[in-house]
Amino acid sequence: MLNTPPAPSPALAAAPAGHPVGVSNDEFRAAMSRLAAGVVLVTAHEPPLDPDDPHAPDGEDVGMTATAFLSVSLDPPLVMVSLREGSRMDDLLDEQPLWAVSVLSESQRHIAGRFAMKGRISDRLLFDDIPYARGGATGALLVRGALATLECRTEQRVPAGDHVLVVGRVLTAEVGSADAGPLAYFRGRYRQLG
């Protein structure tokens, strides 16, 4: 006897184009905005175009705000960040595997907003007045005053719809001395806890 799949329900048959399970972009965005998330700055150093030319300009520092960042594994220590496919950070981490994360505090909302802007000016100018240190393991910038900083090396890249999930092995992890609370993102806005 052959098993035949059940006929699709009328609700599924009437689903919006591109979303076979029936949820629209607006519905999905509204639902996910109710999930509070921490805010991080992901950074990486783009190497010079011609490392053999001593007159070539230095590489550039790149940064982006992310709320889709999480711990994946303790042994080995792994984290994951979700990047929009084809974004500058996605392209850079596809070419070189070293990057860093600064977990932003509630007083660093301006940094999150600055690196989340669309059509922004060059990243070099965005870093100008932000206190930072350069990571010894990755060469990426680490924001001073962040709640924690991690330096990572990409272990795996997983395509996921219009994003790429980048899993990184944590090479260094430091907790900041600040007693400030975390910067959170909820209902489309940066927020403080409490």
ZINORQUI-V551106 format. One line per field, one symbol per residue. phi: phi as a letter, one per 20 degrees, with the letter a starting at -180 (. if undefined). A space follows every 50 residues. Layout:
phi->???
This chain:
phi->.eedfffffgfffefggncfeneegfffgffffeefcfccdecbdefgfc feefeffffdecbbfcdecbfdbecffccccddfgnffffffffecedbb cdefefedgffgffedfemffffgffegddfbceffecmefdffnffbcc dccfdbccfbmeccedecefebbcefefefefedcblmcfbdfo
